[in-house]
Protein backbone atom coordinates (compact mmCIF):
# COMPACT_ATOMS: atom_id res chain seq x y z
CA UNK A 1 0.00 0.00 0.00
CA UNK A 2 2.79 2.42 0.87
CA UNK A 3 4.60 1.74 -2.40
CA UNK A 4 1.43 2.35 -4.41
CA UNK A 5 0.75 5.60 -2.55
CA UNK A 6 4.35 6.71 -3.12
CA UNK A 7 4.07 5.98 -6.83
CA UNK A 8 0.79 7.89 -7.17
CA UNK A 9 2.25 10.92 -5.38
CA UNK A 10 5.38 10.73 -7.56
CA UNK A 11 3.30 10.44 -10.73
CA UNK A 12 0.97 13.30 -9.81
CA UNK A 13 3.89 15.62 -9.11
CA UNK A 14 5.19 15.01 -12.63
CA UNK A 15 1.82 15.16 -14.39
CA UNK A 16 1.61 17.48 -17.37
CA UNK A 17 -1.45 18.50 -19.37
CA UNK A 18 -1.91 16.66 -22.63
CA UNK A 19 -0.87 18.81 -25.56
CA UNK A 20 -1.36 17.95 -29.18
CA UNK A 21 -4.01 15.38 -28.31
CA UNK A 22 -5.93 14.18 -31.40
CA UNK A 23 -4.62 17.01 -33.56
CA UNK A 24 -5.81 15.34 -36.76
CA UNK A 25 -9.31 14.62 -35.47
CA UNK A 26 -12.19 16.21 -37.37
CA UNK A 27 -14.02 16.98 -34.13
CA UNK A 28 -11.35 19.56 -33.26
CA UNK A 29 -12.19 21.74 -36.26
CA UNK A 30 -14.51 24.70 -35.62
CA UNK A 31 -16.80 23.75 -38.54
CA UNK A 32 -17.61 20.32 -37.04
CA UNK A 33 -21.42 19.95 -36.86
CA UNK A 34 -22.64 19.77 -33.28
CA UNK A 35 -25.32 17.25 -32.44
CA UNK A 36 -26.99 18.45 -29.26
CA UNK A 37 -30.05 16.79 -27.87
N, CA, C and O atoms as a printed pandas DataFrame, in Angstrom:
     atom_number atom_name residue_name chain_id  residue_number  x_coord  y_coord  z_coord
0              1         N          UNK        A               1    0.827   -1.195    0.000
1              2        CA          UNK        A               1    0.000    0.000    0.000
2              3         C          UNK        A               1    0.868    1.254    0.000
3              4         O          UNK        A               1    0.578    2.216   -0.711
4              5         N          UNK        A               2    1.923    1.240    0.792
5              6        CA          UNK        A               2    2.788    2.416    0.869
6              7         C          UNK        A               2    3.490    2.653   -0.466
7              8         O          UNK        A               2    3.644    3.797   -0.894
8              9         N          UNK        A               3    3.910    1.588   -1.117
9             10        CA          UNK        A               3    4.598    1.735   -2.405
10            11         C          UNK        A               3    3.649    2.296   -3.457
11            12         O          UNK        A               3    4.046    3.136   -4.265
12            13         N          UNK        A               4    2.420    1.845   -3.453
13            14        CA          UNK        A               4    1.434    2.350   -4.408
14            15         C          UNK        A               4    1.150    3.828   -4.148
15            16         O          UNK        A               4    1.092    4.620   -5.088
16            17         N          UNK        A               5    0.976    4.197   -2.902
17            18        CA          UNK        A               5    0.751    5.596   -2.553
18            19         C          UNK        A               5    1.927    6.466   -2.945
19            20         O          UNK        A               5    1.740    7.576   -3.442
20            21         N          UNK        A               6    3.147    5.971   -2.726
21            22        CA          UNK        A               6    4.355    6.709   -3.119
22            23         C          UNK        A               6    4.403    6.905   -4.623
23            24         O          UNK        A               6    4.756    7.983   -5.101
24            25         N          UNK        A               7    4.051    5.875   -5.368
25            26        CA          UNK        A               7    4.069    5.976   -6.828
26            27         C          UNK        A               7    3.042    6.999   -7.309
27            28         O          UNK        A               7    3.340    7.817   -8.179
28            29         N          UNK        A               8    1.846    6.956   -6.751
29            30        CA          UNK        A               8    0.795    7.888   -7.170
30            31         C          UNK        A               8    1.211    9.322   -6.878
31            32         O          UNK        A               8    1.019   10.201   -7.718
32            33         N          UNK        A               9    1.777    9.571   -5.701
33            34        CA          UNK        A               9    2.249   10.917   -5.384
34            35         C          UNK        A               9    3.363   11.346   -6.332
35            36         O          UNK        A               9    3.386   12.492   -6.781
36            37         N          UNK        A              10    4.288   10.438   -6.641
37            38        CA          UNK        A              10    5.380   10.733   -7.564
38            39         C          UNK        A              10    4.836   11.052   -8.957
39            40         O          UNK        A              10    5.276   12.001   -9.607
40            41         N          UNK        A              11    3.881   10.252   -9.397
41            42        CA          UNK        A              11    3.300   10.440  -10.733
42            43         C          UNK        A              11    2.532   11.753  -10.812
43            44         O          UNK        A              11    2.650   12.473  -11.804
44            45         N          UNK        A              12    1.756   12.076   -9.799
45            46        CA          UNK        A              12    0.969   13.300   -9.808
46            47         C          UNK        A              12    1.849   14.545   -9.786
47            48         O          UNK        A              12    1.483   15.566  -10.367
48            49         N          UNK        A              13    2.983   14.478   -9.137
49            50        CA          UNK        A              13    3.891   15.620   -9.110
50            51         C          UNK        A              13    4.484   15.888  -10.482
51            52         O          UNK        A              13    4.846   17.025  -10.785
52            53         N          UNK        A              14    4.588   14.874  -11.307
53            54        CA          UNK        A              14    5.189   15.011  -12.631
54            55         C          UNK        A              14    4.154   15.069  -13.745
55            56         O          UNK        A              14    4.510   15.038  -14.923
56            57         N          UNK        A              15    2.888   15.151  -13.390
57            58        CA          UNK        A              15    1.825   15.161  -14.389
58            59         C          UNK        A              15    1.874   16.448  -15.198
59            60         O          UNK        A              15    2.112   17.527  -14.654
60            61         N          UNK        A              16    1.652   16.329  -16.472
61            62        CA          UNK        A              16    1.608   17.477  -17.367
62            63         C          UNK        A              16    0.326   17.389  -18.181
63            64         O          UNK        A              16   -0.145   16.293  -18.483
64            65         N          UNK        A              17   -0.242   18.543  -18.538
65            66        CA          UNK        A              17   -1.447   18.503  -19.372
66            67         C          UNK        A              17   -1.143   17.924  -20.746
67            68         O          UNK        A              17   -0.053   18.115  -21.285
68            69         N          UNK        A              18   -2.095   17.231  -21.295
69            70        CA          UNK        A              18   -1.914   16.656  -22.628
70            71         C          UNK        A              18   -1.923   17.787  -23.648
71            72         O          UNK        A              18   -2.833   18.617  -23.658
72            73         N          UNK        A              19   -0.920   17.814  -24.494
73            74        CA          UNK        A              19   -0.866   18.811  -25.558
74            75         C          UNK        A              19   -0.769   18.067  -26.876
75            76         O          UNK        A              19   -0.126   17.021  -26.965
76            77         N          UNK        A              20   -1.397   18.601  -27.877
77            78        CA          UNK        A              20   -1.357   17.955  -29.182
78            79         C          UNK        A              20   -2.173   16.675  -29.216
79            80         O          UNK        A              20   -1.875   15.771  -29.997
80            81         N          UNK        A              21   -3.199   16.587  -28.379
81            82        CA          UNK        A              21   -4.005   15.378  -28.311
82            83         C          UNK        A              21   -5.019   15.371  -29.450
83            84         O          UNK        A              21   -5.817   16.301  -29.565
84            85         N          UNK        A              22   -5.004   14.358  -30.279
85            86        CA          UNK        A              22   -5.935   14.184  -31.397
86            87         C          UNK        A              22   -5.913   15.386  -32.333
87            88         O          UNK        A              22   -6.965   15.911  -32.698
88            89         N          UNK        A              23   -4.732   15.817  -32.717
89            90        CA          UNK        A              23   -4.618   17.009  -33.562
90            91         C          UNK        A              23   -5.244   16.800  -34.935
91            92         O          UNK        A              23   -5.728   17.759  -35.535
92            93         N          UNK        A              24   -5.248   15.592  -35.440
93            94        CA          UNK        A              24   -5.810   15.342  -36.756
94            95         C          UNK        A              24   -7.286   14.994  -36.743
95            96         O          UNK        A              24   -7.860   14.709  -37.794
96            97         N          UNK        A              25   -7.910   15.011  -35.582
97            98        CA          UNK        A              25   -9.307   14.617  -35.475
98            99         C          UNK        A              25  -10.225   15.682  -36.048
99           100         O          UNK        A              25  -10.002   16.875  -35.844
100          101         N          UNK        A              26  -11.253   15.254  -36.763
101          102        CA          UNK        A              26  -12.188   16.208  -37.373
102          103         C          UNK        A              26  -13.041   16.924  -36.331
103          104         O          UNK        A              26  -13.564   18.003  -36.606
104          105         N          UNK        A              27  -13.188   16.351  -35.158
105          106        CA          UNK        A              27  -14.018   16.983  -34.133
106          107         C          UNK        A              27  -13.347   18.238  -33.566
107          108         O          UNK        A              27  -14.013   19.062  -32.938
108          109         N          UNK        A              28  -12.053   18.389  -33.779
109          110        CA          UNK        A              28  -11.349   19.559  -33.262
110          111         C          UNK        A              28  -11.447   20.765  -34.179
111          112         O          UNK        A              28  -10.969   21.841  -33.821
112          113         N          UNK        A              29  -12.046   20.620  -35.337
113          114        CA          UNK        A              29  -12.192   21.740  -36.256
114          115         C          UNK        A              29  -13.436   22.551  -35.895
115          116         O          UNK        A              29  -14.452   21.980  -35.500
116          117         N          UNK        A              30  -13.366   23.873  -36.027
117          118        CA          UNK        A              30  -14.511   24.700  -35.618
118          119         C          UNK        A              30  -15.765   24.501  -36.479
119          120         O          UNK        A              30  -16.860   24.854  -36.042
120          121         N          UNK        A              31  -15.633   23.947  -37.687
121          122        CA          UNK        A              31  -16.803   23.748  -38.537
122          123         C          UNK        A              31  -17.441   22.365  -38.341
123          124         O          UNK        A              31  -18.302   21.966  -39.125
124          125         N          UNK        A              32  -17.031   21.646  -37.316
125          126        CA          UNK        A              32  -17.610   20.324  -37.044
126          127         C          UNK        A              32  -19.065   20.494  -36.603
127          128         O          UNK        A              32  -19.344   21.272  -35.690
128          129         N          UNK        A              33  -19.995   19.778  -37.239
129          130        CA          UNK        A              33  -21.417   19.945  -36.865
130          131         C          UNK        A              33  -21.717   19.375  -35.496
131          132         O          UNK        A              33  -21.435   18.210  -35.216
132          133         N          UNK        A              34  -22.295   20.211  -34.644
133          134        CA          UNK        A              34  -22.640   19.771  -33.284
134          135         C          UNK        A              34  -23.986   19.065  -33.309
135          136         O          UNK        A              34  -24.913   19.477  -34.005
136          137         N          UNK        A              35  -24.067   18.013  -32.548
137          138        CA          UNK        A              35  -25.316   17.252  -32.439
138          139         C          UNK        A              35  -25.754   17.290  -30.985
139          140         O          UNK        A              35  -25.412   16.407  -30.198
140          141         N          UNK        A              36  -26.507   18.310  -30.639
141          142        CA          UNK        A              36  -26.987   18.447  -29.256
142          143         C          UNK        A              36  -28.412   17.950  -29.157
143          144         O          UNK        A              36  -29.224   18.161  -30.057
144          145         N          UNK        A              37  -28.698   17.300  -28.072
145          146        CA          UNK        A              37  -30.054   16.791  -27.868
146          147         C          UNK        A              37  -30.941   17.847  -27.245
147          148         O          UNK        A              37  -32.121   17.597  -27.000
